[in-house]
């Protein structure tokens, strides 16, 4: 797995890996990098190809989520990351510092369980924290694999969100992160 920012790709060392993430043997050649507007067709393909929390392009449009609105958010308060393999976007995350949220995190079904979601979530939460976020939130369907993924990473259910999803929150503050350490 390679992480790429501005400049050339950099291999991730085991010391840089956090949480339960383990180097996936079958994700060789996958690059994780900052998303740009030209990635939006690939991001949309991933978003409309998932098994859980599936919304069609029409349903997304009805909620005001289009390639154009996401591109505009990249110029304002959002930042995205993509995992790309052989030129194909296989996973993505988008964080919104204005809303203090993880706006989206999706992985193609055939690319699940390879650590990509964990890596993308780490990048998004780190960026939000670097931008002054304390408590952040996201929403996902109740009883989904995604809900379990977030719960295992310390996210706490905090009620219902619009459209019936569960709202999850996590405290990124220094005091919370250092709680219980000596």
C-alpha positions in Angstrom: 0.0 0.0 0.0 1.4 3.4 -0.9 0.2 6.8 0.3 0.6 9.7 -2.0 0.1 13.4 -1.2 1.5 16.3 -3.2 4.6 14.9 -4.7 5.7 11.4 -5.2 4.2 8.3 -3.6 5.6 7.1 -0.2 5.5 3.6 1.1 3.9 3.3 4.5 6.2 1.7 7.2 4.7 -0.6 9.9 5.3 2.2 12.4 2.9 4.5 10.5 0.1 2.0 10.7 -2.5 2.6 13.4 -5.3 0.8 15.0 -6.3 -2.7 13.8 -5.1 -2.0 10.3 -2.7 -4.6 8.9 -0.8 -4.5 5.7 -3.0 -6.2 3.1 -1.2 -8.7 1.0 -3.6 -8.4 -1.9 -3.6 -4.5 -2.1 -0.2 -4.4 -3.6 0.1 -1.5 -6.0 -2.7 0.5 -4.4 -2.1 4.2 -4.0 -3.9 6.3 -1.5 -3.8 10.0 -2.4 -5.8 13.2 -2.1 -8.8 13.3 -4.3 -9.2 15.9 -7.0 -12.3 17.0 -9.1 -11.4 14.7 -12.0 -11.7 11.7 -9.6 -15.4 12.3 -9.1 -16.7 9.9 -11.8 -14.7 7.1 -10.1 -15.9 8.2 -6.7 -19.5 8.2 -7.9 -19.0 4.7 -9.4 -17.8 3.4 -6.0 -20.6 5.2 -4.1 -23.3 3.6 -6.3 -21.7 0.1 -6.3 -21.7 -0.7 -2.6 -23.8 -3.4 -1.0 -24.8 -1.4 2.2 -26.0 2.2 2.5 -26.6 2.1 -1.2 -28.1 5.1 -2.9 -28.6 5.5 -6.6 -27.4 8.5 -8.6 -31.0 9.8 -8.6 -31.3 9.4 -4.8 -28.1 11.2 -4.3 -29.1 14.0 -6.6 -32.4 14.3 -4.7 -30.3 14.9 -1.5 -28.3 17.6 -3.4 -25.2 15.3 -3.8 -23.8 15.6 -7.3 -20.3 15.6 -8.8 -20.6 19.3 -9.1 -21.7 19.9 -5.5 -18.8 17.6 -4.2 -16.3 19.4 -6.5 -17.5 22.7 -5.0 -17.1 21.4 -1.5 -13.5 20.5 -2.3 -12.9 24.2 -2.9 -14.6 25.2 0.4 -14.6 23.0 3.5 -14.1 19.5 2.3 -11.2 17.3 1.4 -11.2 13.8 -0.1 -8.9 10.9 -0.5 -9.0 8.0 -2.9 -7.5 4.5 -3.0 -6.6 3.7 -6.6 -5.4 0.5 -8.1 -4.3 0.1 -11.7 -5.9 3.5 -12.5 -9.2 2.6 -10.9 -10.7 4.2 -7.8 -11.6 1.4 -5.4 -12.4 3.3 -2.3 -12.7 6.9 -1.1 -13.4 9.1 1.9 -14.5 12.7 2.2 -14.3 14.8 5.3 -16.1 18.2 5.9 -14.4 20.6 8.3 -17.4 22.9 8.2 -19.8 20.3 9.3 -17.2 18.5 11.5 -18.1 15.2 9.8 -17.0 12.3 7.7 -19.2 13.0 4.8 -18.5 9.7 3.0 -16.4 6.6 3.3 -17.0 3.8 0.8 -15.1 0.8 -0.5 -16.0 -1.4 -3.5 -17.3 -4.7 -2.2 -14.5 -6.7 -3.8 -11.9 -4.4 -2.1 -13.4 -4.7 1.4 -11.3 -6.2 4.3 -8.0 -5.0 2.9 -7.4 -2.1 5.3 -8.4 0.6 2.8 -11.3 1.9 4.8 -9.2 2.1 8.0 -6.5 4.0 6.2 -8.9 6.4 4.6 -10.7 7.0 7.9 -7.4 7.7 9.6 -6.5 10.3 7.0 -9.9 12.0 7.2 -10.0 12.1 11.0 -6.4 13.3 11.2 -7.2 16.1 8.8 -10.3 17.1 10.8 -8.3 17.1 14.0 -5.5 19.2 12.3 -8.3 21.7 11.4 -9.4 22.1 15.0 -12.2 19.5 15.2 -12.9 18.0 18.7 -16.0 15.9 18.4 -16.8 14.8 14.8 -19.7 12.7 13.5 -20.9 10.5 10.6 -24.0 8.5 9.9 -24.5 5.0 8.6 -27.2 2.4 8.4 -28.2 0.6 11.6 -26.9 -3.0 11.9 -24.6 -2.7 8.9 -21.0 -3.9 8.5 -20.1 -0.2 8.4 -21.7 0.3 11.8 -19.5 -2.4 13.3 -16.4 -1.0 11.6 -17.0 2.4 13.3 -17.9 0.9 16.6 -14.7 -1.2 16.7 -12.8 2.1 16.2 -14.3 3.9 19.1 -17.2 5.7 17.5 -20.3 5.9 19.7 -23.9 5.8 18.6 -25.5 9.2 19.4 -29.0 8.9 18.1 -30.7 9.0 14.8 -29.8 11.1 11.8 -32.0 12.2 8.9 -33.2 9.4 6.6 -33.2 7.0 9.6 -29.4 6.4 9.8 -27.5 6.1 13.1 -25.4 9.2 14.0 -22.0 8.2 15.4 -19.6 10.5 17.1 -16.0 10.4 18.3 -14.0 12.8 20.4 -10.7 13.7 18.7 -9.6 16.2 21.4 -6.2 15.8 22.9 -7.7 15.3 26.4 -9.9 12.5 25.1 -7.1 10.8 23.1 -4.7 10.9 26.1 -7.3 9.7 28.6 -6.0 6.7 30.5 -2.4 7.1 29.4 0.2 7.6 32.1 
